[in-house]
Amino acid sequence: MKKTVLLLIFLLFLPSVTNSGIYFLKLRTSQHPGFLRIVLEGHESIISKGHVYQRGRNIVVAFPDTGFSIQTEKFALAYRKEDRETIIFSPGDFRGLKVFTLKHPDRLVIDVYMKEKGKGALPFLTPTEKERQNDLPAIETVVIDPGHGGYENGLVKNGYKEKNAVLDIAKKLGALINNDRSRSFLTRGSDRFMTLSERVKYANSKEPDVFISLHVGNHSGITIYVPVITEYVSDIVRPHLANRGQADYMEKTAALLQAMKEAVISGFGDDMVSIRPLPYSILSKIEAAALIIELPSFEDAYYIEELKAEIADTLYKGLYIYEEIKAN
């Protein structure tokens, strides 16, 4: 009897593929100002085969030579299976798509950018109040801090300057965020020097949900630095502090760390990310989920446009994963 129960439990936890080679895909959607997000979750073997393209007002997702069955979770968008390998979504009039994949679990994510409000409205069911609350963005404002600037070059090697490389990546990441429903601000948008106190003051004035400071390191991988609270402040004094720093945000920072680590592993591999604590840094004064991300050295990476775009895209995926963590 005990063996039978264990076998049943084992079978219940095999949702990705059936005995006949048919994969299961979990579908879910969330609606945000300006765009609709479609998420297809399944086994890596099927997600890696996904091809997304537009056909008129429809979005076609094909998985060549791979049959699948559908499980819906919070999915209120019109769709149909065209054949055993293809699913078609009908969101209405849209002006563009952004497609990317994520791991742990494996997901194919499609952001559908809609046309002007009132034209080609989405065929959605009326959401409940709870669903509306769940669709509120976890990230409204992101402050990106490109390190150094002005007379402070940072690392200089092989014709690269740290101040320029991180500024380029910050601008690319900011553009991705601004195409979303969130807003981004850069502590410096040009080659100018800013003190740490000026960066902190500017960042906190924007009341951000997330703060990311970008640097280049002397190592081959990506190092993520997390703040450390080194001084205890009593509950009586805390409300009267001009700057409360990370005291109220460590849980959110931990979630952001988890998200960025997952994104880096997904984009660059398990051996490309390390985590280190960093007390007495700019992070300790930031009133938001905050990380310093130190990128590979100029000796280990060529900072051509393709790499800078890939890094920006990876960090953007990290923000998406952070939203998912906060929503669950």
Secondary structure, 3 states (H helix, E strand, C coil): CHHHHHHHHHHHCCCCECCCCCEEEEEEEEEECCEEEEEEECCHHHHCCCEEEEECCEEEEECCCCCEEEEECCCCCCEEEEECCEEEECCCCEEEEEEEEECCCCEEEEEEEECCCCCCCCCCCCCCHHHHHHCCCCCCEEEEEECCECCECCCEECCEEHHHHHHHHHHHHHHHHHHCCCEEEECCCCCCCCCHHHHHHHHHHCCCCEEEEEEECCCCCEEEEEECCCCCCCCCCHHHCCCCHHHHCHHHHHHHHHHHHHHHHHHHCHHHEEEEEECCCHHHHCCCEEEEEEECCCCCCCCCHHHHHHHHHHHHHHHHHHHHHHHC
